[in-house]
Amino acid sequence: MNRLRWLLPLLLLALAASACQSYRIADLLTQSGDALFKDDFSDPTSGWARSVSSSGAMDYFGGGFRIWVDTTDYDLWSTPGLNFRDVRIETDVYMIGGPFENRFGLLCRYRDARDYYFFIISSDGYYGIGKLSGGLRSLLGQTMMAYSPAITQGVAINHLRADCVGETLTLYVNGQPVGMAQDADLPDGDVGLLAGTFEQPGTDAVFDNFVVIKP
């Protein structure tokens, strides 16, 4: 018992030192491959941001999470209010309506509405990795969205995976790696879902089986 009392202050000091180095308790208690967070959207109180406006709507829908965007060149996104450093994020996304020239995907290291990384695909077969920094949107490692045959086009389901590990950002579609970029500006933040439009409004997508895994 005395030995345990002696060890307890040392353990608390070790945890405090870890916090000072920006390590999180989850990093200490989990191993690679462990699920840090998952949601099948069956519970409408699980914490995702919802909204309805003239620009579109976001809400739980039929056991998934639906994002509908009814404004041109506009994005809507939702986050569950968490914080992670290195993550592997996966989800299924089903395009249910709107133009094929659209965008939808995943977010990592979301700080606020002006700063985050995004991983997107379109229903006509294109993908992009990029960031919003100070409210300015840009692609990373590419000047425009690039075509990939890994993307199932049209009204279809695609499985997305985004790895945010250190400075490396990698996008997988239906199990195949399609793009990679490097950036060090955002070390940690929330995760999320995004859908948006280009020249035509009406992007309509439903997300399901969302999971955050320790890489």
Phi and psi in degrees as a GROMACS rama.xvg file:
@    title "Ramachandran Plot"
@    xaxis  label "Phi"
@    yaxis  label "Psi"
@TYPE xy
-61.7042  -38.0233  ASN-2
-63.0703  -39.5983  ARG-3
-65.3262  -39.2576  LEU-4
-63.7683  -33.8283  ARG-5
-73.2532  -35.8725  TRP-6
-74.6928  -29.3593  LEU-7
-58.4616  -48.1245  LEU-8
-60.3669  -36.0133  PRO-9
-64.9087  -39.6224  LEU-10
-64.1224  -42.3  LEU-11
-63.72  -39.1817  LEU-12
-64.2147  -39.8021  LEU-13
-64.5929  -40.9126  ALA-14
-66.9809  -38.2454  LEU-15
-64.2002  -41.1678  ALA-16
-63.6772  -38.4503  ALA-17
-63.4754  -40.2027  SER-18
-63.5321  -38.5422  ALA-19
-64.4454  -26.1123  CYS-20
-92.4662  14.0826  GLN-21
67.7147  18.3868  SER-22
-81.6865  147.337  TYR-23
-106.675  156.362  ARG-24
-55.892  -36.8283  ILE-25
-59.7304  -34.3758  ALA-26
-65.9109  -31.7885  ASP-27
-81.6005  -28.3183  LEU-28
-102.814  -5.68445  LEU-29
-120.012  158.501  THR-30
-117.04  165.844  GLN-31
-56.5856  131.715  SER-32
96.499  -11.9517  GLY-33
-73.6629  142.688  ASP-34
-79.0359  122.254  ALA-35
-88.0523  -26.8766  LEU-36
-164.811  141.337  PHE-37
-150.515  152.746  LYS-38
-154.366  125.185  ASP-39
-99.1224  7.35092  ASP-40
62.6743  21.6888  PHE-41
-77.6667  -19.9461  SER-42
-107.196  109.325  ASP-43
-71.5136  1.36199  PRO-44
-109.376  19.9171  THR-45
-76.6546  -4.77686  SER-46
113.782  0.129725  GLY-47
-76.1063  141.777  TRP-48
-66.1435  134.453  ALA-49
-121.624  151.899  ARG-50
-159.67  155.467  SER-51
-139.289  126.059  VAL-52
-154.609  -178.215  SER-53
-67.0803  -16.6055  SER-54
-84.3641  -18.2112  SER-55
148.506  -159.907  GLY-56
-151.878  151.662  ALA-57
-136.502  129.316  MET-58
-169.257  164.166  ASP-59
-65.9508  140.499  TYR-60
-154.299  111.557  PHE-61
55.9461  37.4002  GLY-62
82.6383  12.4309  GLY-63
-135.282  -167.116  GLY-64
-126.552  120.071  PHE-65
-103  134.761  ARG-66
-124.252  121.731  ILE-67
-121.289  125.608  TRP-68
-117.034  120.086  VAL-69
-116.614  29.0435  ASP-70
-131.722  143.652  THR-71
-73.0373  147.842  THR-72
45.7657  58.3428  ASP-73
-145.338  145.61  TYR-74
-118.309  143.597  ASP-75
-121.946  142.538  LEU-76
-145.339  157.566  TRP-77
-136.758  142.504  SER-78
-130.235  154.919  THR-79
-91.6755  -0.192769  PRO-80
79.7739  46.1897  GLY-81
-119.687  -179.565  LEU-82
-147.492  124.622  ASN-83
-138.027  162.606  PHE-84
-103.14  -90.0363  ARG-85
-89.3557  127.444  ASP-86
-145.153  158.56  VAL-87
-119.994  119.89  ARG-88
-112.64  135.936  ILE-89
-134.887  148.952  GLU-90
-160.292  158.875  THR-91
-98.7053  138.681  ASP-92
-130.763  132.342  VAL-93
-117.542  115.925  TYR-94
-78.5534  115.661  MET-95
-109.541  -7.50256  ILE-96
-177.397  167.765  GLY-97
95.5368  -176.907  GLY-98
-69.8448  151.812  PRO-99
-73.0273  -24.8567  PHE-100
-82.4729  86.3057  GLU-101
-138.741  -168.525  ASN-102
-154.974  141.561  ARG-103
-158.52  154.717  PHE-104
170.649  -146.887  GLY-105
-120.017  154.701  LEU-106
-120.265  147.525  LEU-107
-138.601  159.875  CYS-108
51.5853  42.2338  ARG-109
-72.8779  118.905  TYR-110
-95.4306  -45.9932  ARG-111
-165.443  -172.403  ASP-112
-67.2253  -5.2957  ALA-113
-114.395  -5.04558  ARG-114
-145.084  112.399  ASP-115
-172.322  166.124  TYR-116
-99.7086  146.194  TYR-117
-132.21  150.465  PHE-118
-130.163  113.748  PHE-119
-129.465  153.984  ILE-120
-130.852  167.322  ILE-121
-124.974  160.046  SER-122
-76.1264  -4.42267  SER-123
-103.941  15.5441  ASP-124
98.6052  18.9327  GLY-125
-113.675  158.899  TYR-126
-139.642  162.697  TYR-127
-158.196  149.616  GLY-128
-120.143  131.81  ILE-129
-160.709  -170.151  GLY-130
-145.809  154.206  LYS-131
-104.855  121.969  LEU-132
-130.767  115.023  SER-133
61.3964  27.2412  GLY-134
86.5034  -1.80329  GLY-135
-101.54  124.702  LEU-136
-92.0301  134.697  ARG-137
-150.246  151.241  SER-138
-85.247  152.671  LEU-139
-111.11  126.08  LEU-140
74.9577  8.18527  GLY-141
-156.185  147.961  GLN-142
-88.8517  -20.0028  THR-143
-153.163  165.884  MET-144
-60.739  141.308  MET-145
-111.156  151.214  ALA-146
-80.3339  143.177  TYR-147
-141.603  129.135  SER-148
-70.0288  -9.5786  PRO-149
-70.6679  -20.4336  ALA-150
-82.567  126.81  ILE-151
-79.2266  118.059  THR-152
-86.4099  164.008  GLN-153
81.7999  -158.975  GLY-154
-75.4638  96.1607  VAL-155
-156.565  168.177  ALA-156
-100.735  135.701  ILE-157
-126.072  143.063  ASN-158
-98.9447  121.407  HIS-159
-108.365  144.389  LEU-160
-138.274  130.119  ARG-161
-124.157  122.663  ALA-162
-103.38  124.405  ASP-163
-119.053  96.5672  CYS-164
-129.983  112.016  VAL-165
60.1627  -127.48  GLY-166
-94.5888  3.12072  GLU-167
-101.542  128.558  THR-168
-118.756  122.344  LEU-169
-129.211  135.402  THR-170
-111.972  131.065  LEU-171
-117.53  142.368  TYR-172
-129.198  122.583  VAL-173
52.6699  41.7577  ASN-174
84.2752  -2.06802  GLY-175
-112.088  132.795  GLN-176
-69.4874  130.34  PRO-177
-118.508  -22.5625  VAL-178
-161.039  153.863  GLY-179
-144.638  145.406  MET-180
-145.735  163.787  ALA-181
-122.68  135.021  GLN-182
-164.816  143.29  ASP-183
-119.423  8.18007  ALA-184
-70.3749  -34.5636  ASP-185
-118.549  105.89  LEU-186
-81.5627  -23.9936  PRO-187
-159.384  173.886  ASP-188
153.217  -168.31  GLY-189
-80.1125  171.447  ASP-190
-113.938  166.499  VAL-191
-175.337  -178.521  GLY-192
-119.725  147.434  LEU-193
-142.24  145.081  LEU-194
-142.912  147.773  ALA-195
-156.47  176.511  GLY-196
-124.349  163.559  THR-197
-111.046  -110.804  PHE-198
-83.6326  -16.8829  GLU-199
-118.612  138.09  GLN-200
-79.762  171.569  PRO-201
109.61  4.70078  GLY-202
-53.9115  129.222  THR-203
-139.445  113.145  ASP-204
-138.034  146.089  ALA-205
-119.427  130.058  VAL-206
-104.96  148.509  PHE-207
-152.212  164.042  ASP-208
53.4941  53.8393  ASN-209
-82.0423  132.298  PHE-210
-145.493  141.388  VAL-211
-113.867  123.886  VAL-212
-119.845  143.889  ILE-213
-74.8744  121.885  LYS-214
